[in-house]
Amino acid sequence: MSQIDALEKMLSQGKDNALVRYGLGAAYSALPDGTGLDQAVHHLDACIALDPNYSAAYLKLGQALISLATYDRAAEIFERGIEVAEAQGDKQAARTMTVFKGRCERALDH
């Protein structure tokens, strides 16, 4: 059983929580050729809805959105993620998301 299968099974059994959703988002985003990016976005959005302070989910969601060339939404997600990470003292996550947000803004300028 793959990681995705195991996590989807947990979800279907009613075990819906931020950790399961983050795991699904990360696993779908890692599928080759971007085949799981839409599913990744769905689960990472759900993760943030369940736990708005899950800073790693903002980073992973923003990266998936960049891969889908949805730069405007990615920049918004990174902005929110930076605020969350800074509030929690997660300086590395905030710095990483700042770099990605800048890439989004540059892509939108072209």
N, C-alpha and C positions, 0 to 999 in steps of 0.2 A: 504494500500500500504506500503510495507516494505521500509526501507531506501535504500536498493539496487535498488528496483524498481523505486523509486523516482529519484535517481541519474542517473540510466540508461536512464530514460525518458528525463532528462535534457540533457544528452549527445547526445541522438538521435535527440534532437531538435536543436543541434548545439551549445549548451552551454558548450563547451569544455574548461576547465581551470584547473589550478593546484588544486584549492580547491575541485572541483568535482572529479577529479582523485584521490586526497588523500582520500576523503570520501569513494569512491568506494574501494580503496585499503585497507583501514582500515576495512570496512564492510566485504569484502570478506575474509580478513585474520582472522576475528573473527568467521567465520562459523565453526561449529563443525567438528571434525575429519580431519581438514586440507582440506576439500573439496573445498575450494575457494582459496587455496594458489596460484595456477597458475594464476588465474584471478587477485589476489591481486598484484602479481609481475608485471603483464602486466600494470595495472593502475598506480602503483607506479613508474614504469619506465617512463610512460607517464607524470606523475606529475613532475618528475625531469627534463624531457626534456622541459616541459613548463616553469618551474621555477627552474633553477639549484641551487638556494639559499634557497630552502625549506628544512631546516635541519631536520624537523620532518619526512619528506618523506624518507630520507636516513635511519633513525632509523627504521621506519616501514618496509621498503624494506629489510634491512639487517636481521631483525627478521624473515620475511617471508622466506628469503633464507636459514636461519639456519633451519627453520622448514622443508624445503625441502632437508636438508643436502647438500646444495650447499655452502660449507664453503669457498672455494676460492673466489667465486664472492661476498659472504657476506663480507669477509674481505676487499675486494676492495671498496665495497660500504661504509662500515664503515670508511675507510681511507678518502675517499672523503667527507663523511658527517662530520667527525671530522674537516677537513679543513674549510668547510662551516660554521659549528657552531662556531668555534674559531674566524673566520673572523667577525662574527656577534655578538660576545661577549656572545654567548649562552653556558656558561661554563658547565651547568648541562647536556645538550645534548651531548657535547663533552666528558664529563666524562663517561656518560652512553654508548656511542658508543665505547669508549676506552675499557671498560670492555667486551662488546660483541665481539669486534675485537680480544681481547686476547683469548676468548673462541674459536673463529674460528681457530686461529693459533694453539691452543692446540689440537683441533680436527684434524687439518691437520697433526700434528706431529705424531699422533698415527696410 
